[in-house]
Amino acid sequence: MNVSHYPQTTLSIFENALLQLHDPFPVVRFMNWQQINRLPNDIRPIIREWDDLPTVDEDWEYRGGPWGAFRGVPLVEMVRFANRINARPWLHIPIEASDDLIERMIAFVIEGSNQKPIFEFANEIWNGTFKQFQYAVDGGKRQKLADNDFQAALRWQGKRTRVIAKAAHESADIVVASQFFNQWVAEQLLEQVDDVVTALAVAPYLGRNQRGLQMHKGRPAARDMLAIHNELIAEIYEDVAPRIADYHKLCARHDVKLFAYEGGLHQIARNEGNAEAFATEKETLLNFNRSPFAGMVTEKLWQIWQENGGGLFCPYSLATVYENPYTNQIQNQFFGHAEILGRQLRVLPKYRGAVRALNSEKLAAPTP
């Protein structure tokens, strides 16, 4: 499970509740706590060396201010969190990390962890939304790995993944992450690193293009919850399941496992240009995300993932804030399996659906 999506989950008041909710999941992925993504509005320092990492001496709990300035949670705190529930920590190497930082960070996590760690180079390097894509492009072109931007970025990702694998000395699992809806990306990456990685990691999302409203007599109206559910179930069977099966075959050819670094419902309201439609869609998707229908869809997705050859899965994400406590505005992105309301965490049906799917996998697994 990915630990969080929105910043308030870094507060220590939520730690015990988060630990309890994470306990059924064997892996904790810390991408957001590490602040590994680089967005255009980020103003926090770039992590290149060991001394650039957040430390326990600073006030690292996010309490307000620009999220783009928050430096993230210290490495030792993330390792401690994973150890408290005996989970495997899934950590990220910053996109601009030096070789020295790679070696020191990996050694620190391996030595301090109760379970075998998992390491990934940055996050979604193929995703042009993030600054790490352009950095990878520049790195690939500096070393003349390719003239094309996309291929330069992927080859840089492959090259740095090999450095990470060498530093781990087989004491950690190394994954290479790819774009779920473009298998060519995975093929390019596995050709470079299948001999040093444990798994290919993808993100089986659904509902990316789904709308939460319809027009009625020229006015926006909320869609029916059951209709949204049925549309998502159809998407699982008609689009997502065949892709999972294809990835399983690809991984078998390269003798690696298939992991899900993220995945689940990907519902975003997109009507910013029409205030009434935007408000209607946000409320509809929020209501669906809180509903038992979302739990049923979540359970079905991860069952299909397992049935089609998928291995370890990390839903995105555990906890989130849907209503901004400072502005009382509803967010337009609905990913969380638990919802932060003031100083409380409310478990949603999505969470229970993911746990049911995980338990069905355990029950189906042969006794060692």
RODO-2510 file (C-alpha; in nm, 4 decimals, decimal comma):
residues 368
     n   res          X          Y          Z
     1     m     0,0000     0,0000     0,0000
     2     n     0,1209     0,3520    -0,0772
     3     v     0,1286     0,5343     0,2526
     4     s    -0,0463     0,8589     0,1626
     5     h    -0,1515     1,1026    -0,1037
     6     y    -0,1983     1,4363     0,0705
     7     p     0,0380     1,6059     0,3150
     8     q    -0,1452     1,5893     0,6472
     9     t    -0,0651     1,2176     0,6723
    10     t     0,2926     1,3050     0,7714
    11     l     0,1679     1,4313     1,1090
    12     s     0,2643     1,2089     1,4028
    13     i    -0,0942     1,2197     1,5372
    14     f    -0,1915     0,9837     1,2532
    15     e     0,0980     0,7388     1,2906
    16     n    -0,0755     0,4753     1,5043
    17     a    -0,3895     0,4847     1,2887
    18     l    -0,1816     0,4558     0,9711
    19     l     0,0175     0,1674     1,1155
    20     q    -0,3004    -0,0187     1,2012
    21     l    -0,4417     0,0302     0,8514
    22     h    -0,1136    -0,0666     0,6849
    23     d    -0,0718    -0,3808     0,8941
    24     p    -0,2499    -0,6218     0,6520
    25     f    -0,0235    -0,5134     0,3658
    26     p     0,3247    -0,6674     0,3406
    27     v     0,4802    -0,3635     0,1690
    28     v     0,4733     0,0100     0,2437
    29     r     0,5633     0,2366    -0,0501
    30     f     0,6887     0,5788     0,0579
    31     m     0,6871     0,7754    -0,2670
    32     n     0,4888     1,0723    -0,1332
    33     w     0,6574     1,0825     0,2075
    34     q     0,9880     1,1043     0,0214
    35     q     0,8535     1,3896    -0,1948
    36     i     1,0112     1,2043    -0,4855
    37     n     0,8075     1,3686    -0,7616
    38     r     0,9197     1,7053    -0,8930
    39     l     0,6344     1,9308    -1,0079
    40     p     0,6614     2,2714    -1,1816
    41     n     0,5716     2,4585    -0,8611
    42     d     0,8248     2,2769    -0,6387
    43     i     1,0604     2,5083    -0,4535
    44     r     1,2254     2,2590    -0,2169
    45     p     1,5984     2,1841    -0,2597
    46     i     1,7050     1,9115    -0,5012
    47     i     1,8374     1,5916    -0,3430
    48     r     2,1787     1,5011    -0,4821
    49     e     2,3924     1,4018    -0,1842
    50     w     2,3442     1,2347     0,1551
    51     d     2,3468     1,5673     0,3405
    52     d     2,0579     1,6919     0,1223
    53     l     1,8136     1,4401     0,2723
    54     p     1,5641     1,5554     0,5389
    55     t     1,6831     1,4930     0,8945
    56     v     1,5095     1,4276     1,2262
    57     d     1,6550     1,7521     1,3587
    58     e     1,4314     1,9639     1,1377
    59     d     1,0587     2,0210     1,1716
    60     w     0,9665     1,7617     0,9113
    61     e     0,5969     1,7194     0,9973
    62     y     0,3928     1,9116     0,7410
    63     r     0,1665     2,1599     0,9185
    64     g     0,0918     2,4062     0,6411
    65     g     0,2482     2,6346     0,3836
    66     p     0,3368     2,5469     0,0239
    67     w     0,3367     2,1698    -0,0268
    68     g     0,6000     2,2239    -0,2947
    69     a     0,8383     2,3498    -0,0245
    70     f     0,7969     2,0508     0,2087
    71     r     1,1198     1,8462     0,2109
    72     g     0,9695     1,5167     0,3135
    73     v     1,0023     1,2602     0,5926
    74     p     1,3498     1,1516     0,7126
    75     l     1,4731     0,8148     0,5909
    76     v     1,5108     0,6780     0,9429
    77     e     1,1454     0,7567     1,0217
    78     m     1,0226     0,5667     0,7157
    79     v     1,2349     0,2633     0,8024
    80     r     1,1061     0,2775     1,1609
    81     f     0,7460     0,2966     1,0357
    82     a     0,7891    -0,0139     0,8192
    83     n     0,9628    -0,2028     1,0992
    84     r     0,6786    -0,1390     1,3439
    85     i     0,4457    -0,3505     1,1289
    86     n     0,7204    -0,5790     0,9970
    87     a     0,6556    -0,4629     0,6406
    88     r     0,8934    -0,4308     0,3503
    89     p     0,9842    -0,0660     0,2791
    90     w     0,9574     0,0342    -0,0874
    91     l     1,1794     0,3375    -0,1323
    92     h     1,2861     0,5600    -0,4181
    93     i     1,6243     0,6830    -0,5290
    94     p     1,5989     1,0579    -0,6079
    95     i     1,6292     1,1374    -0,9780
    96     e     1,9505     1,3418    -0,9340
    97     a     2,1126     1,1158    -0,6734
    98     s     2,4904     1,0810    -0,6986
    99     d     2,6505     0,7378    -0,6925
   100     d     2,7621     0,8081    -0,3344
   101     l     2,4055     0,8895    -0,2235
   102     i     2,2767     0,5732    -0,3918
   103     e     2,5271     0,3562    -0,2084
   104     r     2,4805     0,5230     0,1314
   105     m     2,1021     0,5338     0,1124
   106     i     2,0686     0,1696     0,0104
   107     a     2,3175     0,0534     0,2757
   108     f     2,1329     0,2528     0,5443
   109     v     1,7933     0,1056     0,4549
   110     i     1,9204    -0,2517     0,4226
   111     e     2,0974    -0,2350     0,7580
   112     g     1,8010    -0,0793     0,9395
   113     s     1,5135    -0,2799     0,7917
   114     n     1,3569    -0,5904     0,9418
   115     q     1,2412    -0,7047     0,5978
   116     k     1,4059    -0,7084     0,2563
   117     p     1,3648    -0,3600     0,1033
   118     i     1,2508    -0,2718    -0,2468
   119     f     1,4154     0,0092    -0,4448
   120     e     1,2930     0,1990    -0,7492
   121     f     1,4646     0,4756    -0,9437
   122     a     1,2578     0,7940    -0,9001
   123     n     0,8895     0,7622    -1,0025
   124     e     0,7200     0,7529    -1,3435
   125     i     1,0160     0,8802    -1,5384
   126     w     0,8097     0,8335    -1,8551
   127     n     0,5542     1,0878    -1,7258
   128     g     0,6167     1,4313    -1,8758
   129     t     0,4088     1,5905    -1,5977
   130     f     0,7063     1,5527    -1,3650
   131     k     1,0404     1,7313    -1,3830
   132     q     1,2231     1,4003    -1,3440
   133     f     1,1327     1,3175    -1,7037
   134     q     1,3272     1,6142    -1,8396
   135     y     1,6202     1,5425    -1,6095
   136     a     1,6319     1,1861    -1,7416
   137     v     1,6143     1,3197    -2,0984
   138     d     1,9073     1,5500    -2,0303
   139     g     2,1037     1,2722    -1,8612
   140     g     2,0495     1,0352    -2,1506
   141     k     2,1484     1,2938    -2,4074
   142     r     2,4588     1,4027    -2,2153
   143     q     2,5810     1,0460    -2,2373
   144     k     2,4647     1,0157    -2,5981
   145     l     2,2344     0,7231    -2,5173
   146     a     1,9735     0,8342    -2,7743
   147     d     1,8722     1,1373    -2,9816
   148     n     1,4994     1,0926    -2,9186
   149     d     1,3830     1,2482    -2,5875
   150     f     1,1722     0,9545    -2,4747
   151     q     1,4328     0,6922    -2,5561
   152     a     1,7066     0,9012    -2,3953
   153     a     1,5020     0,9147    -2,0734
   154     l     1,4322     0,5405    -2,0727
   155     r     1,7948     0,4511    -2,1377
   156     w     1,9054     0,6829    -1,8588
   157     q     1,6513     0,5117    -1,6317
   158     g     1,7932     0,1742    -1,7284
   159     k     2,1510     0,2826    -1,6709
   160     r     2,0812     0,4276    -1,3256
   161     t     1,8750     0,1207    -1,2332
   162     r     2,1841    -0,0914    -1,2949
   163     v     2,3820     0,1329    -1,0580
   164     i     2,1132     0,0853    -0,7920
   165     a     2,1168    -0,2920    -0,8391
   166     k     2,4947    -0,3017    -0,8036
   167     a     2,4790    -0,1039    -0,4787
   168     a     2,2162    -0,3391    -0,3324
   169     h     2,4399    -0,6479    -0,3651
   170     e     2,1287    -0,8718    -0,3910
   171     s     2,0218    -0,7647    -0,0398
   172     a     1,7191    -0,5804    -0,1793
   173     d     1,4728    -0,6269    -0,4627
   174     i     1,5097    -0,3796    -0,7479
   175     v     1,2114    -0,2911    -0,9659
   176     v     1,1925    -0,1013    -1,2896
   177     a     0,8680     0,0908    -1,3273
   178     s     0,6844     0,1396    -1,6543
   179     q     0,3691     0,2919    -1,8015
   180     f     0,0752     0,0508    -1,7761
   181     f    -0,1052     0,1769    -2,0856
   182     n     0,2001     0,1579    -2,3128
   183     q     0,3670    -0,1832    -2,3087
   184     w     0,6393    -0,0642    -2,5469
   185     v     0,7915     0,1299    -2,2562
   186     a     0,8219    -0,1881    -2,0500
   187     e     0,9741    -0,3758    -2,3427
   188     q     1,2398    -0,1073    -2,3848
   189     l     1,3270    -0,1107    -2,0159
   190     l     1,3376    -0,4876    -1,9708
   191     e     1,5717    -0,5238    -2,2656
   192     q     1,8180    -0,3129    -2,0675
   193     v     1,7812    -0,4402    -1,7112
   194     d     1,6023    -0,7775    -1,6952
   195     d     1,9235    -0,9378    -1,5650
   196     v     1,9443    -0,7095    -1,2578
   197     v     1,5824    -0,6413    -1,1538
   198     t     1,3430    -0,8599    -0,9588
   199     a     1,0270    -0,7236    -1,1137
   200     l     0,8614    -0,4991    -1,3656
   201     a     0,6264    -0,2610    -1,1853
   202     v     0,3184    -0,1091    -1,3502
   203     a     0,0128     0,0861    -1,2325
   204     p    -0,3220    -0,0747    -1,3271
   205     y    -0,5577     0,2210    -1,2917
   206     l    -0,9168     0,2429    -1,4080
   207     g    -1,1638     0,5253    -1,4512
   208     r    -0,8992     0,7635    -1,5854
   209     n    -1,1364     0,9012    -1,8472
   210     q    -1,4601     0,8457    -1,6618
   211     r    -1,6987     1,1345    -1,6096
   212     g    -1,9065     1,1898    -1,2994
   213     l    -2,1767     1,3941    -1,4675
   214     q    -2,4108     1,4018    -1,7623
   215     m    -2,6002     1,6864    -1,9245
   216     h    -2,9764     1,7077    -1,8707
   217     k    -3,1702     1,9826    -2,0492
   218     g    -2,8478     2,1750    -2,0906
   219     r    -2,7529     2,1555    -1,7208
   220     p    -2,4954     1,9274    -1,5536
   221     a    -2,6474     1,6428    -1,3528
   222     a    -2,4839     1,3800    -1,1327
   223     r    -2,4513     1,0313    -1,2767
   224     d    -2,6087     0,7297    -1,1085
   225     m    -2,3726     0,5407    -0,8725
   226     l    -2,4691     0,1993    -1,0125
   227     a    -2,4059     0,3188    -1,3687
   228     i    -2,0561     0,4367    -1,2722
   229     h    -1,9910     0,1008    -1,1011
   230     n    -2,1038    -0,0979    -1,4060
   231     e    -1,8892     0,1136    -1,6360
   232     l    -1,5821     0,0492    -1,4203
   233     i    -1,6436    -0,3263    -1,4021
   234     a    -1,6705    -0,3346    -1,7809
   235     e    -1,3419    -0,1443    -1,8066
   236     i    -1,1716    -0,3993    -1,5815
   237     y    -1,2764    -0,6940    -1,7981
   238     e    -1,2478    -0,5306    -2,1401
   239     d    -0,9326    -0,3195    -2,1028
   240     v    -0,7385    -0,3705    -1,7799
   241     a    -0,7483    -0,7516    -1,7525
   242     p    -0,6095    -0,8160    -2,1043
   243     r    -0,3246    -0,5735    -2,0373
   244     i    -0,2353    -0,7497    -1,7122
   245     a    -0,2300    -1,0848    -1,8928
   246     d    -0,0012    -0,9407    -2,1625
   247     y     0,2357    -0,8013    -1,9004
   248     h     0,2449    -1,1386    -1,7265
   249     k     0,3547    -1,2997    -2,0538
   250     l     0,6173    -1,0284    -2,1093
   251     c     0,7574    -1,0794    -1,7597
   252     a     0,7692    -1,4556    -1,8095
   253     r     0,9784    -1,4065    -2,1240
   254     h     1,2244    -1,1928    -1,9287
   255     d     1,2149    -1,4111    -1,6144
   256     v     1,1015    -1,1300    -1,3820
   257     k     0,7984    -1,0860    -1,1588
   258     l     0,5065    -0,8493    -1,2184
   259     f     0,4375    -0,5944    -0,9426
   260     a     0,1892    -0,3068    -0,9155
   261     y     0,3633     0,0027    -0,7820
   262     e     0,0289     0,1849    -0,7796
   263     g    -0,3229     0,1227    -0,9050
   264     g    -0,6916     0,1442    -0,8287
   265     l    -0,9559     0,4061    -0,8989
   266     h    -0,8248     0,7080    -1,0899
   267     q    -1,1193     0,9466    -1,0807
   268     i    -1,0506     1,3166    -1,1388
   269     a    -1,2997     1,5973    -1,1971
   270     r    -1,1933     1,7967    -1,5015
   271     n    -1,4528     2,0686    -1,5669
   272     e    -1,2490     2,3629    -1,4398
   273     g    -1,3900     2,5872    -1,7134
   274     n    -1,7512     2,5402    -1,6000
   275     a    -1,7995     2,6104    -1,2285
   276     e    -2,1360     2,4362    -1,2020
   277     a    -2,0240     2,1267    -1,3924
   278     f    -1,6962     2,1139    -1,1969
   279     a    -1,8779     2,1262    -0,8623
   280     t    -2,1272     1,8607    -0,9731
   281     e    -1,8592     1,6260    -1,0983
   282     k    -1,6446     1,6657    -0,7861
   283     e    -1,9359     1,5889    -0,5572
   284     t    -2,0418     1,2889    -0,7660
   285     l    -1,6962     1,1339    -0,7731
   286     l    -1,6466     1,2053    -0,4030
   287     n    -1,9738     1,0306    -0,3216
   288     f    -1,8783     0,7347    -0,5386
   289     n    -1,5346     0,7087    -0,3806
   290     r    -1,6982     0,6923    -0,0369
   291     s    -1,9588     0,4383    -0,1466
   292     p    -1,9733     0,0569    -0,1200
   293     f    -1,9640     0,0528    -0,5020
   294     a    -1,6045     0,1783    -0,4893
   295     g    -1,5218    -0,1052    -0,2515
   296     m    -1,6676    -0,3646    -0,4878
   297     v    -1,4795    -0,2223    -0,7858
   298     t    -1,1529    -0,2121    -0,5891
   299     e    -1,1876    -0,5727    -0,4774
   300     k    -1,2666    -0,6875    -0,8312
   301     l    -0,9666    -0,5038    -0,9783
   302     w    -0,7171    -0,6697    -0,7456
   303     q    -0,8800    -1,0105    -0,7830
   304     i    -0,8459    -0,9786    -1,1611
   305     w    -0,4860    -0,8653    -1,1130
   306     q    -0,4060    -1,1864    -0,9255
   307     e    -0,6025    -1,4110    -1,1606
   308     n    -0,4100    -1,2778    -1,4613
   309     g    -0,0659    -1,3306    -1,3156
   310     g    -0,0005    -1,0144    -1,1158
   311     g     0,2091    -1,0403    -0,8016
   312     l     0,2684    -0,7915    -0,5216
   313     f     0,0324    -0,4927    -0,5415
   314     c     0,0483    -0,1487    -0,3767
   315     p    -0,2861     0,0346    -0,4057
   316     y    -0,2710     0,4125    -0,4339
   317     s    -0,3080     0,5333    -0,1716
   318     l    -0,3932     0,4740     0,1924
   319     a    -0,4975     0,8132     0,3266
   320     t    -0,6007     1,1412     0,1725
   321     v    -0,7876     1,4661     0,2335
   322     y    -1,0962     1,5195     0,0191
   323     e    -1,2220     1,8410     0,1749
   324     n    -0,9630     2,1118     0,2367
   325     p    -0,9915     2,2052     0,6060
   326     y    -0,8703     2,5598     0,5366
   327     t    -1,0935     2,6469     0,2401
   328     n    -1,3760     2,3906     0,2818
   329     q    -1,3363     2,3181    -0,0889
   330     i    -1,3737     1,9642    -0,2225
   331     q    -1,0599     1,8365    -0,3959
   332     n    -1,0863     1,7145    -0,7536
   333     q    -0,8771     1,3964    -0,7147
   334     f    -1,0097     1,0889    -0,5347
   335     f    -0,7465     0,8248    -0,4653
   336     g    -0,7524     0,7489    -0,0920
   337     h    -0,8712     0,4299     0,0762
   338     a    -0,9122     0,6213     0,4027
   339     e    -1,0171     0,9806     0,4472
   340     i    -0,8743     1,2405     0,6836
   341     l    -1,1445     1,4409     0,8575
   342     g    -0,9893     1,6920     1,0949
   343     r    -0,7753     1,4822     1,3283
   344     q    -0,9448     1,1506     1,2477
   345     l    -0,9049     0,8832     0,9807
   346     r    -1,2238     0,7332     0,8391
   347     v    -1,1857     0,3958     0,6669
   348     l    -1,3646     0,3734     0,3312
   349     p    -1,5147     0,0674     0,1585
   350     k    -1,2256     0,0849    -0,0920
   351     y    -0,9859    -0,0107     0,1856
   352     r    -1,1948    -0,3088     0,2894
   353     g    -1,2170    -0,4179    -0,0743
   354     a    -0,8382    -0,4140    -0,1100
   355     v    -0,7940    -0,6106     0,2126
   356     r    -1,0482    -0,8715     0,0998
   357     a    -0,8599    -0,9162    -0,2263
   358     l    -0,5292    -0,9466    -0,0404
   359     n    -0,6755    -1,2068     0,1959
   360     s    -0,8167    -1,4080    -0,0942
   361     e    -0,4665    -1,4191    -0,2409
   362     k    -0,3239    -1,5430     0,0887
   363     l    -0,5945    -1,8081     0,1226
   364     a    -0,5297    -1,9270    -0,2327
   365     a    -0,1522    -1,9463    -0,1855
   366     p    -0,0080    -2,2977    -0,1336
   367     t     0,1192    -2,3850     0,2133
   368     p     0,5016    -2,3789     0,2169
***
